[in-house]
Amino acid sequence: MNANQIHENLVLYTTPEKFLIEPVGNYDELLIIDRTSREISLQRNQGQIPPSATSQAICGILGTINLIGGPYFMVITKKTNVGAIYGQSIWRMDDVEVIPYSRTMLHLSDEQSQYNKAYVSMVHSVLKTPYFYFSYSYDISHTLQRLHNTSPDFLQMPLFQRADPRFIWNSHVMRDFLAQQELQSYWLPVIHGFIAIKQCTINQKSFSWIVVSRRSCLRAGSRLFMRGLDADGQPANFVETEQIVECDGSKSSFVQTRGSIPLFWSQLPNLKYKPKPTLTNANHLDGFQRHFDNQIFSYGPQIIINLIDHKGAEDRLEKALADVVNSSGNSNIKYESFDFHHECRKMRWDRLSVLVDRVRKDLLDMGYFMMLRDGSVPWVQEGVFRTNCIDCLDRTNVVQSLLARESLQLQMQRLGILNQGQKVEDQILFETTYKNVWADNADYCSIQYAGTGALKTDFTRTGKRSKQGLLRDGMNSMIRYFKNNFADGFRQDSIDLFLGNYQVDETEGLSKPCPLKDKKDIKYSALPIVLLVAIAMCFLCFLIPSVFNSETLLFVLFWFGMVMASFITIMYYGTEFVDYPKLQNLRPAHAKYE
């Protein structure tokens, strides 16, 4: 079997003692996992499957994860074909089954059992976040240009070994299988992000148009808990987005990146609608240089497009980034700052053309990757746009879609899809597809980081900003507020657990304390109850008919005072009411929390 080929169809047989995985086809082998000793072995298929074993078809092995109840085996049970890249099928992971090695949980105490259930729900939380993708034969972790620049020996390596570690989300959970080279036909690398593959026609010329967004698993997390850089220069919410065109055997691609503002900063939730971003007292130049050393090594020269506000809380970050860029003195880095909200105020989104015009020469100089049918490469992409706003979601995606269209215009003309003088935006059917795919890309990248769909997608989908879009953005903003303050601690813990940033000890809850143990004091529950009761009493005073006298007025004033006092107290202790992660300490040092 080819080293790059992974078993596509498998049958999982389960017995009380073992998991037995049989590849469908002419393979005289059986993967056996002992549920007691946890030993994994590849054997010849000689009738080891007992008749009493339960069976189910599976699409691949995701890996194993250790929790308090022991290891859990994760297998992909449902998938959807999203299309093909260069003739190789790409699949979306639709459902995963998480199966414990242990047949019962009777060996756990009641407390341990509760903690274990919480850990299991965290695993499910990650796996239900849309979307994970994989291929049995194609390396979707690399861009077309990176794959072209590799050696023949590299291309013969198993997909998991040659994959870009930044984008493989199941590296930690696959480690038991990766330790055994003979299991390489079961190593299935999985990426997280968004993939759309569309078959299109312009001027009676058929082609595939593809968008692939790869979300980094380094410094991964939820919106307000993961900001800025880590000590290695890895940014939060880093996404590599590649736009690909395949036509008549030729292929081209244009790559962009996004990532959190490359400084050491935080914006931890504290119940305020928009917490102030805080620059950490650290060597920002060192972190910046580490990050861009990685960026330049991977992509070449960098054009930073910074879309944050030039006033208010964001302005301090803008000035700090501009200072660091100047201090770095790196000729391979160019800085473009564009105050998106100011320039496009009063729904003047046509003003985005100002930014596109400013960077058009950079885009032309940067180029794109193209390989013709005969194998020749007339163009390579030299450099990349690295775009960010405060979240690297909404404003960022709008600008990336505009830059991608500019590059697509050049590629389609070179491939003969567009005739001289034709423009992408004038191809009505394709333009509709283009806008919807980029809006979907925005939504799914946003769901993965912020917990809701993106803002401003009405412009991406229609080219216009609408009042309905503003109302939808308002709703999404309120949902983001709730999730960021009251649900994202659990989501951050889930990501850290799955990626191996925190590893569970099976003695948690016995000889070792479990970090999931609730430590909040009585005011956490008492103050919200007092606030709700006070609000209810205020309404009651106006709903129940009565004579309004001085006694009634005092009654209303008392409960209104209780509303204000409890609300002010809750906001004062804001960080204590936020759902902070428990598996790593992200709580600010000044937080009033024991």
Helices and strands as residue ranges (DSSP letters): E 10-14, E 18-23, E 30-34, E 40-43, E 54-58, E 60-67, E 70-85, E 88-100, H 110-127, E 132-134, H 144-148, H 152-155, H 159-162, H 175-178, G 181-186, E 191-202, E 205-215, E 239-247, E 250-258, E 265-266, E 278-279, H 284-299, E 302-306, H 313-328, E 333-337, H 340-343, G 345-347, G 349-351, H 352-366, E 369-371, E 384-388, H 394-415, G 424-426, H 428-450, H 457-462, H 467-486, H 488-499, H 523-543, H 550-572, H 574-577
